[in-house]
């Protein structure tokens, strides 16, 4: 019996060695590498199953382990059949033939050994550049009410912002988006996971609707005498730039908004897991934690107390860290400074789309961000994301940021494949994957 076992083991070793030797892409580490497929930017190109097959095979050859397929762009339309939302059939004049888009992704990817996670933009339902989406067609009442230096208005009037975000505490919208999530998971039992994007407020300007005021007053147990001034008021600094001057309820307002996002995350996880207990529940957020309170998000571990480091956090703020709710957490290390040394030398200011003011410091480099994230995430893993179009003018840095994220975080997320295709950056991706240990 022992001789037979040894023989079988020997045969398996020979087969395994042969397979490794002949493989074009031997993965050296176990860290996941995610390639993002945006819905709108790739709409025409991926309207044919052959294109899906070609590019899935391409990313497999470069060591990618996951395809993140966007199926709910910011308009609120979806790229799969469901009774709960309209299907996107046309974009920029191109009409897609009817086929099982997500289903084909899943089938081909699984043949290649790639996981497929469906991405959905959550608290948004309109594209302001084109006046298109649910808040423009059927549900204008869902649109977030924003408080800008010019006054209080619907976000659909802010044409400099492309995302028409919704009010996260709107219960009708929450019911809608949860139905979409549950139906998606039900229709695609072989789907590996969900990655929820834009699970946040639009920014510090949102949401200042009557509904939000009523719910906030119920939370603090008193009336807000001056609204919005008791939350904050827009003032100008010495450089004539606007900044939010905090009112007496500002800190509780920040705490309350974060609780709203936490509560939704917990509810969404629970409801989709009821449909499929094995589905991975994930999210994407920006990595710029020092200013991310402005969008009502605390993605840190509950073991981390931000009130010890930041003046915007109450002692209760830590209760709404949702890291422990995530099976897969991806975050945007969208910085052109790769190392801490580089950031100290360049002293750049970073102004992300969700910020009301510019930010600076070693956090805003890939290496520095990863080090800081280790602290706030505690034992929870995070996957460092890159934004490819930041490196159009310096492709070598694309390789460097891929390498740094693979080495210093728990994986890599690349946004988006369209940028690589359009600029022919495959060699730079390959170099980064190889240097980061994802390719032999």
N, C-alpha and C positions, 0 to 999 in steps of 0.2 A: 504493500500500500504506500509505503514511504517512497519507493522508487518511482511509482506512478506520479505521485505529487510533485516530486522533484522534476520529472520530465515535463509535466504540464507547466510548471513554473518557468522552466528553461525555455519552452516554446513561447510562452507569453512574453518573456523578456526579449526574445529575438524579434517577435512581431512588433513589440513596443518600440524597440531600438530602431527597427527598420522604418516604422512610421515617422519617428522623430527625424531620422536622417533624411527622409525624402520630403519632409514638410517644408513648404516655402516660408512659413511664418511660425516659428517656434516661440510661443509665449514663455517668457522667463519668470514672470511673477504672477501672482494671483489677483492683482489689483484690476478692478473693472475699468474698461475704457469705453465711454459712451459717445456715439455720434448722433447729433440732433438733426432731425429732418423737419424744418419749419414748413407749416402748411401753405402759407401764401407765397413765400419766396420760391418754393419748389413746385408750385401747383401744376404748371404746364409740363415741366420736365418729368415729373413722376406720375403722369397721367397714363402711363403705359406699363404693363407688368414687366416688359423686357428691361426698362430703365431701372425699375426696382431691383430686379435680379442682378443687373450689371453692377450697380453701386453697392448693394449688400455684399456681393462677392469681393468688390474692391476694398471695402473697409475691413472685411474679414482678413484679407491678405496683409493688411497693415496692423493687425493685432487688436482690432476693436471687438469688444465682447457684447455690446448692447447697441440697439437702434432705438432712439427715442423719437417716436413718430407723433408729430403734432396733429391732433384730430379736432381740436376746438380753437381756431384762431381768435383774434380779439374781437371779431365781428359778432361772435356768439353763434355763428353757423358751425356745423360740424361736418366731418368727412366720413361719416358712417350713417347707416339708416337707423333712425329712431323716431318715435312718435312725439318726442319731447322737445325737439329743436329742428329748425330748418337745415337742410343739407346744402353745403356750398357746392354748386355745380358749375360756377363760372367765376373766373378771376381775371381782371384786366382784359376782358374780351375773349378769353379762351374758355371754351366749353369742354368740360371733361366728359368722356364717355363713361357710361355707368358700369362700374365693376367694383368688386369687393376690395377696395383700396387697403384697408387695414388688414383684412383677412389674408390678402396676398403677401403683405409684409411679414405677417406671422408665419405663414406656411414656408416661404423661402428662407427666412431668417433661421427658423428652427432646423431646416435641412442643413444649414451651414453651421449650426451650433451657436447662433447668436440669439440673445434674449431680445424681446420686443416689449417696450414700455410705452404706453400711450400718454402723450402730454396733452393737457387741457389748460387753457387760460381760464381762470375761475371768475374772479370778481371784475369782469370786463365784458361788455356786450355791444361794442361799437367801434368803428374806425373813424376818427375825426377828420382825417384827410379826405375821405371820400363820402362822408355822411352816410355810412353804410353800417347796418347791424340792427340788433333787436331794439336798442334804445332809440333808434331812428324810425323803425317801422312799427313795431307792435307794443313796445313797453318803454315809452319815454320816462315814465315814473321811476324806473330802476336807476336812471342815471344819477351819479353822485352829484351832490351840491357842494361846490367849492367856494372857499373864502379866499379871494385874491386881494392884492392891494387896490384893485379897481372895484371891489365889492363882492357880494355873494351872487353866484350864478350857477347855472347848470354846466357841468363839465363839457357838454357838447358845444358850448360856446368858446371853449379854449382850443382854438385851431392849431396852436403851436404844439399841442400834445396829441399824439396819434391815438392813444388809448382812451376810449370813453369808458372809464371805470364806473362800477356800480357801488351803491352803498352796501357794505357788508352786513349790516344789521337789518336789511330789508328781508323780511321773512318769506315773502312770496318768491323773491329771487333765490333764496337759499333752497326752498323746496324745488324750484326749477332745476338748479344746478345739481342737486343731489339726485334727482330723478335721472338726469343725463348720465351722471357717473355710474349709478346702479345699473341702468339699462346697458351701458357700454360693457360693464363687467359681465353682465348676464349673457349678452349676445356673443361675447368672445371669451369662452371659458379657457382657451389656451393662451390668452394674453398673460404675460409674465408680471406686469405691474402698471401702476399709474404714476405719473410725475405731474403734480399740480403746480402750475405757474400762476403768477399774479394773485396769490392768495394774500391780499394786502389791501390797504387803503392806497389811494392814488399818491398821497404825499401829505405833508403837514397841512395842506389846504383843505383836506377832506376828512370827514363829511360834516357839513354844517346845515343839514336839513332840519326841519321841525321834528322829524322822526328821531334823528340822532339826539337832538336836544332833550326830547322827552325821555328817551331811554337812559341818557346820561344822568338826568336829574333823578330818575328812579334809582340809579346805581349809587349816587352819593347821598340820596335821601334829602335833598333840598333843591330849591329853585335856583337857577342861574340868573342872577339879577340883570347882568349885562352880557348879552350874547351877540357877538363872539368875544367881546373885549375881555371878559373874565376868563376866557380860555387863552387867547393871545391877541395882540394887536400889531398890525403892520406898522413898523417905524423905519426911518432911514438913518443909516450910520453916517460917519464922517465922510465916507466916499460916495454918499448919495445913493447907496444900495439898500434895498429893503431887507429887513430881517424881522422875525416874529418875536415881539417882546412879550414875555410870559405874564399871564394873568394869574389870579389867585387859585384857579382850578386847573391850571395847566398840567401839573404832575398827575393828578387823578384822571384827567382826560387821557393822557398818554397811557396810563395804566389800564383804563377801561377799554380803549381801542385794542390794546394788546390782548386783553382777556377775550374780546370778541373774536379775534383771529384764532386764538387758542381753542376756544369753545367750538368754532366751526371745524377746525382740524380734527378735534377729538370726535365730533359727531360724524364727519365724513369718513374717517377711518372705521368707525364702528359700523356704519351702514354698508360700506362696500365689502367689509370683511364678512358681513352676514350673507352676502351674495356669493362670495368666494373667499373662504378663510385663508387660502394660499396666495392670494394676490398680494404683490408687494405694494406698499403704500409709501409713496415718495413725494418729494417736492423739490423745486428750485427756488432759491432766493439769492439776492445780492449778498456778497460777503462783507459789505461795508457796515459792520455792526455798530460802530460808534454813532452813525447817523441813521441807522435803519429803524430806530424808534419812531421816526417821522412817518413811516408807513404802517405803524401798528403791529410790527412783527418782532417777536422774540424767539429766534430759532435756537437759542442756547439750551444747554442742559439745565434742569431744575436744580442741579447741584452747584450751579454758578450764580452768584449774587451780583448783578450789574450795579446795584446801588453803592457798592464799595468802590467802583471805578468811574461811574458816570453820574452827573448831577440831574439827569432827566429820569432816573429810575427811583421809584419809591421802594420801600422795603418789601412791598407785596408784589412788585413787578416780577421777581424771580419765580413766582408761582405759575407763571404763564409761559415758561420756556417749554417748547414742544419737541425738543430733540428726541426725547424718549418715545414719541409717537411715530417716528419715522423709521421705515425699513430701509429707505434709500434717501440720502440727503445730498443734493448737489448744490453748489454755491458758486457764484461768479467771481473768480479772481481776475477781474477784468482790468488788469494793470499793465502798462507798457514798461514800467520798471520791474525787472525780474528779481533782482537781489536787494537785500537791505542796504548793502553798500551803495548800490546804484541810486536808490531812493534818497539816501543821505546826501549824495553828491548833487543830484538834480533838483531836489527840494521842490518837486512839482505839487501843484494844487489839483485836486481831483474833484470834479463836480458831476456826480451821477444824476440821471434823470429824475430820481426820487428825492434829491437833496434840495433844501432851500438855500444852502450856503456851501461854499467850497470847503473841502477837507484836505488835510495834509498830515504827513507823518509816516513812520515805517510800516504801519498797517497797510498802506496803499502801495505795496509791492507784493509780488507773488510769494516770495519767501517770508516776508514779514506777516502777511495775511495768514499763511499756513501756521506759523508759530502762534499767533494770537488765537486762531480758531481752535488749536489744540487745547488751549486753556478754557475757553468758554464752552466747548463741546464736551469736555471731560472724556468719558469712555466711549462716546458716540462717534462713529466714523463720519467723515465728510469727503466728498468728491469735488476736487477743484476744477472749476470751469474756465474756459478761455473763449474770447470773442475774436474770431479769426480776422475780421476786417480791421481790427486795430493794428494789424501788422502788414497791411498792403505795401507800405513804404519801406518796411524793413523785414523782409521775409525770414531772415536768419533768426530774428527774435521769436518768430512763431515756433521754430524748433526749440528754442531755449525755454519758452513758457510751457510747452508740452512736457519737456524734460523735468522742469522744476515741479510742476503739478504732480507728475507721476511719482517723483521721489519724495516730496514733502507732504502730500495729502494722501488720501486713501484710494485715489483713482483719478480719472480724467474725464471731463465732459467737454466736448468740442461743439461750439455753436458758431456757425452752422455749416452743413455740407455745401450749401450754395456758394459760400465765399471761397471754398477750396476749389470747387469746380470752375467758377467764373474766372479766377485768377491763376489757375493751374498750379496750385500750391501743394500738390501731392508729395513731391520730393521733400519739401520742408516738413510735412507731417511725418513722413517715413523717418527722416533723420531724428526728429524729436521722439518718436515712439521707440526707436532703436536706442537712443541715448538714455531714455527713461526706463529701459529694461522691459518694454512690452514686446520687443522684437529681438531675436537672436542676431 
